[in-house]
Amino acid sequence: MTNDPVATNPSLYRVILENERVRVLEYLDAPGDQTTPHRHPDSVMITLSAFSRHLESNGREVDVTLPSGVARWLPAQEHSGRNTGESETHTIFVELKEPPAAQPPAGSEQPLGPEPG
């Protein structure tokens, strides 16, 4: 995968399980830490801590605040992020290796951040 977060941000992401259908990543950072641009395929994100982040992609920006213990769908996207809170960000990503059922229409905006629960 181009811009694989494990390769672009190896001190923050680690693979905890991988097989032919999924890859499971753990993400852990501290307040003020930031990531370089990286790509996520369609994924499920599970928050292990409450956190606040600022995400950026192609000139778009969004602030995300999530509580601990929630699962969110994360559509395929490329972004960079910064921990803007006072606590560490600790999440699990379950990345799907299957192709999406439908591709977004050409020219449509890519999603940024997790979808509301």
TORVEX-365533 format. One line per field, with one value per residue (C-alpha): residue number from 1; residue in one letter; x, y, z. Coordinates in Angstrom, 3 decimals. Layout:
N
k	c(NUM;...)
r	c(a;...)
c1	c(X;...)
c2	c(Y;...)
c3	c(Z;...)
END
This chain:
117
k	c(1;2;3;4;5;6;7;8;9;10;11;12;13;14;15;16;17;18;19;20;21;22;23;24;25;26;27;28;29;30;31;32;33;34;35;36;37;38;39;40;41;42;43;44;45;46;47;48;49;50;51;52;53;54;55;56;57;58;59;60;61;62;63;64;65;66;67;68;69;70;71;72;73;74;75;76;77;78;79;80;81;82;83;84;85;86;87;88;89;90;91;92;93;94;95;96;97;98;99;100;101;102;103;104;105;106;107;108;109;110;111;112;113;114;115;116;117)
r	c(m;t;n;d;p;v;a;t;n;p;s;l;y;r;v;i;l;e;n;e;r;v;r;v;l;e;y;l;d;a;p;g;d;q;t;t;p;h;r;h;p;d;s;v;m;i;t;l;s;a;f;s;r;h;l;e;s;n;g;r;e;v;d;v;t;l;p;s;g;v;a;r;w;l;p;a;q;e;h;s;g;r;n;t;g;e;s;e;t;h;t;i;f;v;e;l;k;e;p;p;a;a;q;p;p;a;g;s;e;q;p;l;g;p;e;p;g)
c1	c(0.000;1.345;1.848;1.454;1.177;3.471;6.195;5.563;5.075;6.789;7.124;3.326;1.800;2.500;0.967;-0.527;-2.180;-2.288;-3.781;-5.172;-8.387;-7.439;-4.546;-4.883;-2.845;-2.286;-1.769;-0.359;0.863;1.320;-0.072;1.516;2.643;1.832;1.852;3.136;0.670;-0.448;-3.304;-5.905;-8.052;-11.650;-11.256;-12.972;-11.383;-11.781;-10.803;-8.948;-8.604;-10.528;-8.687;-8.737;-7.024;-6.668;-6.701;-5.616;-5.878;-5.635;-6.304;-9.237;-9.099;-11.272;-11.059;-12.098;-12.876;-13.850;-14.511;-12.862;-14.524;-16.283;-16.052;-16.281;-16.221;-13.252;-13.738;-10.570;-8.638;-5.261;-4.476;-2.002;-2.937;-1.853;-2.807;-4.384;-5.586;-4.084;-4.078;-2.521;-4.366;-4.649;-6.646;-6.923;-7.534;-8.958;-8.057;-10.033;-8.074;-11.147;-11.915;-14.787;-18.222;-18.410;-15.846;-16.770;-17.677;-14.745;-14.179;-16.022;-14.331;-12.599;-13.880;-11.753;-11.839;-14.216;-17.907;-20.334;-21.558)
c2	c(0.000;3.425;5.677;2.744;4.270;1.591;2.692;6.457;6.641;3.535;5.005;5.464;2.488;-1.221;-4.328;-6.603;-9.138;-9.723;-12.390;-12.582;-10.676;-8.034;-6.171;-4.930;-1.897;-0.326;3.444;5.198;8.786;11.575;15.122;17.195;14.174;14.344;11.977;12.445;11.841;8.215;6.156;3.934;1.462;0.965;0.236;-0.074;2.158;1.244;3.910;2.681;6.221;9.470;11.895;15.050;15.214;17.635;15.907;17.407;16.204;18.067;21.481;20.222;20.167;18.644;18.427;15.098;14.382;10.843;9.125;5.906;2.620;3.426;1.804;3.935;3.183;4.868;5.054;4.748;8.020;9.708;12.253;13.528;14.239;15.907;15.087;18.344;17.022;16.580;12.764;10.131;8.796;5.005;3.214;-0.062;-0.100;-3.198;-2.619;-4.533;-6.055;-6.743;-4.148;-1.794;-2.711;0.547;3.208;6.854;8.728;10.356;13.894;13.389;14.433;11.728;11.337;12.793;11.284;8.695;8.673;9.537;6.527)
c3	c(0.000;-0.931;2.086;4.488;7.995;9.436;6.989;7.120;10.911;12.390;15.888;16.117;14.230;14.620;13.059;15.716;13.372;9.639;7.411;3.876;4.788;7.382;8.923;12.501;13.573;16.962;17.031;20.102;20.407;22.957;23.036;20.265;18.213;14.514;11.572;8.060;5.198;5.059;3.650;5.298;3.355;4.510;8.229;11.568;14.218;17.904;20.437;23.510;24.905;24.561;22.273;20.158;16.752;13.883;10.458;7.131;3.537;0.226;1.776;3.880;7.675;10.384;14.180;15.681;19.342;20.318;23.636;24.723;23.851;20.579;17.160;14.017;10.307;8.627;4.855;2.754;2.929;2.963;5.671;8.234;11.830;15.064;18.643;19.864;23.203;26.643;26.521;24.318;21.307;21.537;18.839;16.990;13.218;11.548;7.903;5.273;2.418;0.274;-2.393;-1.529;-2.870;-4.853;-5.680;-5.039;-8.228;-10.029;-8.803;-5.525;-2.287;-0.293;3.269;6.064;9.552;10.988;10.183;12.999;14.961)
END
